[in-house]
Amino acid sequence: MKLFRMISILVCIVVVISGAGCTSQITQSTNQTIDGITIPTTTGSPTPAEARQIAAAAYVYGYPLVYMDVLKEHQTAVPAMDPARGVGPVNQILRAYQVPIDKFQYKSAASYVITDASYIGAWLDLTKEPVVLSVPASNGRYYVMMLEDAWTNDLLPVGPRTTGDGPGNFAIVGPGWNGTLPSDMTKIQSSTNAVMLVGRTQLNGPADLPATASFLDNVTLTPLSAWNTNYTPPAGVPVSSNVNPDARASIIVAYVGNMSHEAFYGRMATAMGGNPPNNVDKPVIDQIARIGIVPGTPFNWSSMNATMQDAIAQGAKDGIDQVNAAAASWPGAVVVNGWKVVYGMGAYGTNYTLRAGLTGGYGAGNLPEDALYWWSFANATGVPYSGENNYVLHFASNSTPPVNGFWSVTLYDSEGHVVPNSLNQFAITSHSGNPRYNTDGSLDIYFQNASPGADKEYNWLPAPSGGFMLLLRQYWPQESALNGLWVPPAVQTVGTATTMTNSTTSAA
């Protein structure tokens, strides 16, 4: 009897150590964490504590979808194209390159504009049928047509890296469509009916604008049913929304952040109807259904009792805090030599926290294979940039950013706007006439308020008197940049600003 008792105790100890446990000694976890969000594993009607937890996870998970839905509404609530404001009807191309660049350069414009590339943009609605994107031959000019679904995941981009630089017709197809495409079309499948198109095309300086425009003028969108007809987009489109048309991401972030809990979760549930979640999201979808968030079904806030409403409201606040924290820190970002980069942009899988953080803190982004974005807010020692100091970014010979497309370094003020200056120089690029290399093949780029001297102005980005930031872009980066073998060098402080008497060469 004693031997049997001892064996039983030993068996229990072994089971506990192995992780299975004896039920009297092990407490089973009822939660699971998926890339930063935590949800229960229980089923049935949730307790208030579970409802709060689910609501927080739902906010983080659904934030990109709600953001994109609101952004689409604000950017398409017009009967006709309005390039000066950056808005237009669905399934029509906004040709921003036809607007003078100063419309986008200064304080009233969007943040982080690119001055060494020309843009087009469109919102696609695939509910009724596919939309065909047609591109001409680019003749060696680099471009990328980014296609992003309603959850901010990138579809197959169109451009030299993926589809070549010849002409092509690409049918963007929404979920549930099972028709037949013409043989001269390439199918690009979207899991959502809403798709955002943002095209960026190499611009070799202001003199190159006509050639760039000639290429972009021949990029078109055509409903599949109008293929092989002389299709012209409608000049007047009925507007069903009463929102103020606005293209600025900051406005949308504020709008979403101020939504009531009922409005946010209600919009999320409605938007999921036409933009179904991915299969990998099933654990989250099963849990958020427990608090009434079901794809395509109205969110019935008023049917909940006060205890449940309070739990969900608290969960929403928790979710907002998580999104704000992720927008500030970009979980998973790599920081090296004072530069910050996200290698996983545009292809998130179940990394819901990173997806929400980048949506709230940055917006849409290309796949890293198409573009790497390196951000820098401080010098090599971690001191934030200021126009009170002078800085230099030094690339040794043969160590400039490795790309198959082009690279650029742009200076922005602390709010993300380019800095007006008498040179109208906002970026140093690999293809637009600057920079000038040193005799040994190295390169120095200067960031300061006053001119570094006439012989160095080709490589000078005028800084404001206050704070600023830098953004290094690599279009079609080479493998050494993607795998981390190449990283930007640190920016060095080389002195303090001096007052220049020649006002024509000082930053405005």
Buried (B, 14 or more C-beta within 10 A) or exposed (E): EEEEEEEEEEEBEEBEEEEEBEEEEEEEEEEEEBBBBEBBEEEEEBBBEBBBBBBBBBBBBBBBBBBBBBBBBBBBBBEBBBBEBBBBBBBBBBBBBBBEBEBBBEEEBBBBBBBBBBBBBBBBBBEEBBBBBBBBEBEEBBBBBBBBBBBBBBBBBBBBBBBEBEEBBBBBBBBEBEEEBEEEBBEBEBBBBBBBBBBBBBBBEEEBBEBBBEBBBEBBBBBBEBBEEEEEBEEEBEBEEEEEBBBBBEBBBEBBBEBEBBBBBBBBBBBBEBBBBBEEBEEBBEBBBBBBBBBEEEBEBEEBEEEBBBBBBBBBBBBBEBBBBBBEBBBBBBEEEBBBBBBBBBEBBBBBBBBBBBBBBBBBBBBBBBBBBBBBBBBBEEEEBBBEBBBBBBBEEEBBBBBEBBBBBBBBBBEBBBBBBBBEBBBBBBBBEBBEEBEEEBBBBBBBBBBBEEEBBBBBBBBBBEBBBBBBBBBBBBEEBBEEEBBBBBBBBBEEBEEEEEEEBBBE
